[in-house]
Amino acid sequence: MTDAKIDALPVVLLTETEIASRVEALAQAIAPHVDDQTTVICLLTGGLWFCADLTRALSRLGRHVGFDALWLASYGDARASLGRCEVRADLQRPLAGRTALVVDDVFDTGLSLSEAARLVRDAGAGKVLTSVFASKPWPTQRAIEPDFVGWEAPARFLVGYGMDVAGAYRGLPYIGALD
């Protein structure tokens, strides 16, 4: 955590109940495109909360997907992207010929999702799908657009449900804004 003191409570934008409802709807949309041979690739660290909820929702729909993770870093403790993606931990499972679903918490610059999709394709996935919980507007075109989006978020600094500021607020059960 940085030396910056965090005193303010976030303004709630999406409640825990609203998040759960959106995850269930997203699982309904994704389920026809995946099967039990699909591997879900969670982007760490922020995507963990959404990925856990999404894979459980898919399981309730009879889709028992596999799990793997990529740890990419593009923000560090800053509030803005550093403009590059560092791979801190690579994939652990073979993807050759399989469908892969890359899952992340928030789509902001698009850098992490683009890099993850490239890495998954390079690992031999037969089909690469992407899903994010929150998609924020961006002033310029991004290299990739997610296939599935749970919530069109406002252009604010989001925290909670995996999103953070210098590691804080990730565990909030709701999504809030700190601006």
Summary of the structure (lengths in Angstrom):
residues: 179
radius of gyration: 15.6
end to end distance: 18.6
largest distance: 48.5
contacts: 570
relative contact order: 0.22
helix: 25%
strand: 31%
